[in-house]
Amino acid sequence: MSADFTLRSVALPAYGPSLLYGFSSGLTAPVIALTAIHRGASVAVAGLIVALMGIGSLVANIPAGVLTTRYGERLAMIGASVLTAVGLGLCVIDVGLWPFAGGVLAVGVAGAVFQLARQSYLTEVVPFGMRARAMSTLGGVVRIGSFVGAFAGAGAITLWGLDSAYVLALIAMAGAGVITYAVPDLTERDASPAGRGTVSTWSIIKDHRGTLATLGAGVLLLSAIRQTRQVVVPLWAEHLHLSPSTSSVLFGVSGAIEALAFYPAGLVMDRWGRRAVAVPCTLIMGVSFLIMPFTHAAVTLGVVAVVMGLGNGIGSGIINTLGADSAPALGRPTFLGVWRELADGGAALGPLLLSAVTGLAGLASGIAVSGLVGLAAAAVLYRFAPRRIQ
């Protein structure tokens, strides 16, 4: 790679589709449950339909890696854009509840393909010395797009109704597909198409089982506490009898702090190694969880939420960066599919653990146990995350 490489040189092909993907997600995520209820679902069934987004991603990660390995990042992203458009079309057209559920599932599946292909593309084109900044910027761009999309969706729904959010999301993903189509695939992959199909998922798991069982375990624990973080702030605010608007403000401020930290996080990782970010990120979140049950008012909960957002923000891009560092040159997307499966598995298990402990011993105990998960993540990542840049 050229020594004068800059992220600006790949801004459009690398980050343009991701910005539009985040924008689309921000438009649709808040309205899926409402749409399901409007189309006849009970609250419980609406919750299940919302979960289909994550289930689709979890199911599709490994196939996404195989497909991207075989056909390349560009074709994988174009296919994901088309599948997303089909899914969003099913969401817009009111032909029944279950076609709508199928549309949500399709969007989740496409999201797994889209994100994995974008991660693989950046791993290939960005020099190692700038990799963490590239990955943290990728996460930051998606978050910014989602943030803007949520507000755009609110305005569109006010003017044109609930389905307008899906229409705007469909337009955004069409734009992402056009950008991807206009960008040529990586010449390295075009030169050896046969090599893309020679690496099986099982051989990747077997050859890299040590990394997956050690560093991968840290990623699973980190993903668990990250996903749980999105649940505990509103739950504890409700426990304190704070108004929904206050809860939203606290969550929004925490998210804003998180979004501001993504580029400094990547810079630290590139200069001082991955462990310099991975351990503080998990420690701060873990301690924040442990402190939260001792808060009794909006101000103190707000302080903890901000600290928690800072902890999560300084870890922006860490999972993608560690995956890119660990991935082999041959079969990289397949490895990244397995890596993302660990991350998504942790994201699914974290809230389940919170729910189980809360049901047995109360919310404060559930939050505390989740905090211990954060400390365990810090210990594992301290042991296995790279100490300094290579």
Helices and strands as residue ranges (DSSP letters): G 7-10, I 11-15, H 16-28, G 29-31, H 32-38, H 43-71, H 73-92, H 97-125, G 128-130, H 131-160, H 164-182, H 187-190, G 193-197, H 201-207, H 209-239, H 244-260, H 262-272, H 275-291, G 292-294, H 298-314, H 318-326, H 332-361, H 363-384
